[in-house]
Amino acid sequence: MTNPLVNAFFLGRATAEVLSEELEHGVTNLVSRAGQFDAEQRERLRNLTQTILERAEVEASSASQSRPEAGPAAGNDDLQEVVDELRAEIAQLRSALQTYRQETGV
């Protein structure tokens, strides 16, 4: 006959080991997903930035072709407005990313 106290000890030990493994697996998955999300957001931000720069370049070249009579100072206000808008969008994206990182603990 086996001692119930010894059985309880081994049952508790096995339970603790299994729970520890499951917790480790869960934390690993969470960190992995957070890293994946961060990488995806960085890629999206990079793509967004590239798209914005491409559009700005196209608009700038079409604007210079459609208004050749305008001097260099005429486009400065438009350019500054575009730069300000881009800075505002980047600030919003950084804020959203920071909020996400705070929520996920990354």
C-alpha positions in Angstrom: 0.0 0.0 0.0 1.2 3.5 -0.8 1.0 6.4 1.6 -1.7 8.9 0.7 0.6 11.7 1.9 3.4 10.7 -0.5 0.8 10.4 -3.4 -0.4 13.9 -2.5 3.1 15.3 -2.6 3.8 13.8 -6.0 0.5 15.0 -7.4 1.1 18.5 -6.1 4.6 18.5 -7.6 3.4 17.2 -11.0 0.6 19.8 -11.0 3.1 22.6 -10.2 5.4 21.5 -13.0 2.6 21.3 -15.6 1.2 24.7 -14.6 4.7 26.2 -14.8 5.2 24.8 -18.3 1.8 26.1 -19.4 2.6 29.5 -17.9 6.0 29.6 -19.7 4.3 28.6 -22.9 1.7 31.3 -22.6 4.2 34.0 -21.8 6.4 32.9 -24.7 3.4 33.1 -27.0 2.4 36.5 -25.7 5.9 38.0 -26.1 6.1 36.5 -29.6 2.8 37.9 -30.6 3.8 41.3 -29.2 7.0 41.3 -31.1 5.2 40.2 -34.3 2.7 43.0 -33.9 5.5 45.5 -33.3 7.3 44.3 -36.4 4.1 44.6 -38.4 3.4 48.1 -37.2 7.0 49.2 -38.0 6.6 47.7 -41.5 3.2 49.4 -41.9 4.7 52.7 -40.8 7.6 52.3 -43.2 5.2 51.5 -46.0 3.0 54.5 -45.1 6.0 56.8 -45.0 7.2 55.5 -48.4 3.7 55.9 -49.9 3.5 59.5 -48.5 6.9 60.4 -49.9 6.1 58.9 -53.3 2.8 60.8 -53.5 4.5 64.0 -52.3 7.1 63.6 -55.0 4.5 63.0 -57.7 2.5 66.0 -56.5 5.6 68.1 -56.4 6.6 67.2 -59.9 3.1 67.7 -61.3 2.8 71.0 -59.5 6.1 72.3 -60.8 5.1 71.2 -64.3 1.6 72.8 -64.1 2.8 76.1 -62.6 6.2 76.9 -64.1 5.6 80.6 -63.7 5.5 80.4 -59.9 8.8 81.2 -58.3 10.5 79.0 -55.7 8.9 80.9 -52.8 5.4 80.2 -54.1 5.5 76.5 -53.1 7.1 77.0 -49.7 3.8 77.5 -47.9 2.3 74.3 -49.6 5.5 72.4 -48.8 5.5 73.5 -45.2 1.8 72.5 -44.9 2.6 69.0 -46.2 5.5 68.7 -43.8 3.4 69.8 -40.9 0.7 67.3 -41.8 3.3 64.5 -42.1 4.7 65.4 -38.7 1.2 65.4 -37.2 0.5 61.9 -38.7 3.9 60.6 -37.4 3.1 62.0 -33.9 -0.3 60.2 -34.0 1.3 56.9 -35.1 3.9 57.2 -32.4 1.3 57.9 -29.8 -0.8 54.9 -30.9 2.3 52.7 -30.8 3.2 53.9 -27.4 -0.3 53.3 -26.1 -0.2 49.8 -27.5 3.2 49.1 -25.9 1.9 50.3 -22.6 -1.3 48.2 -22.8 0.7 45.0 -23.8 3.6 45.7 -21.5 6.1 45.5 -24.4 
